[in-house]
């Protein structure tokens, strides 16, 4: 959120329109990454925010896991 230096992000890396198009990237806060605080009904100290990324370039080394396995990584969190 507002105070994060890094963002774990699901991104589209393919063009088939299936879940196999998703990969997980670690995106560092920098040029092209903007956050805007979201007002909530509880304390603002937790930093809940909308994250906007425009034209962000991420090195291939920031791929988390294998390309095309991002959807499965997200689903593992629900187990």
GIDAMO-V176101 format. One record per residue. N is the residue number from 1. RES is the residue in one small letter. SS is DSSP state (hx for helix, st for strand, lp for the rest). NEAR is the number of other ideal C-beta (glycine too) atoms within 8 Angstrom. Layout:
BEGIN
n:N res:RES ss:SS near:NEAR
n:N res:RES ss:SS near:NEAR
END
This chain:
BEGIN
n:1 res:x ss:lp near:10
n:2 res:x ss:lp near:8
n:3 res:x ss:lp near:4
n:4 res:x ss:lp near:9
n:5 res:x ss:lp near:4
n:6 res:x ss:st near:8
n:7 res:x ss:st near:9
n:8 res:x ss:st near:8
n:9 res:x ss:st near:9
n:10 res:x ss:st near:8
n:11 res:x ss:st near:9
n:12 res:x ss:st near:5
n:13 res:x ss:lp near:9
n:14 res:x ss:lp near:9
n:15 res:x ss:lp near:4
n:16 res:x ss:lp near:6
n:17 res:x ss:lp near:4
n:18 res:x ss:lp near:6
n:19 res:x ss:hx near:6
n:20 res:x ss:hx near:8
n:21 res:x ss:hx near:11
n:22 res:x ss:st near:14
n:23 res:x ss:st near:14
n:24 res:x ss:st near:15
n:25 res:x ss:st near:11
n:26 res:x ss:st near:11
n:27 res:x ss:st near:13
n:28 res:x ss:st near:9
n:29 res:x ss:lp near:9
n:30 res:x ss:lp near:6
n:31 res:x ss:lp near:4
n:32 res:x ss:lp near:9
n:33 res:x ss:st near:13
n:34 res:x ss:st near:8
n:35 res:x ss:st near:12
n:36 res:x ss:st near:7
n:37 res:x ss:st near:10
n:38 res:x ss:lp near:7
n:39 res:x ss:lp near:4
n:40 res:x ss:lp near:8
n:41 res:x ss:lp near:2
n:42 res:x ss:lp near:4
n:43 res:x ss:lp near:5
n:44 res:x ss:hx near:8
n:45 res:x ss:hx near:4
n:46 res:x ss:hx near:8
n:47 res:x ss:lp near:10
n:48 res:x ss:lp near:9
n:49 res:x ss:st near:10
n:50 res:x ss:st near:6
n:51 res:x ss:st near:9
n:52 res:x ss:st near:8
n:53 res:x ss:st near:9
n:54 res:x ss:lp near:6
n:55 res:x ss:lp near:4
n:56 res:x ss:lp near:10
n:57 res:x ss:lp near:5
n:58 res:x ss:lp near:9
n:59 res:x ss:lp near:5
n:60 res:x ss:hx near:5
n:61 res:x ss:hx near:4
n:62 res:x ss:hx near:10
n:63 res:x ss:st near:10
n:64 res:x ss:st near:9
n:65 res:x ss:lp near:8
n:66 res:x ss:lp near:6
n:67 res:x ss:lp near:6
n:68 res:x ss:lp near:10
n:69 res:x ss:lp near:10
n:70 res:x ss:hx near:13
n:71 res:x ss:hx near:10
n:72 res:x ss:hx near:8
n:73 res:x ss:hx near:11
n:74 res:x ss:hx near:11
n:75 res:x ss:hx near:8
n:76 res:x ss:hx near:7
n:77 res:x ss:lp near:6
n:78 res:x ss:lp near:5
n:79 res:x ss:lp near:4
END
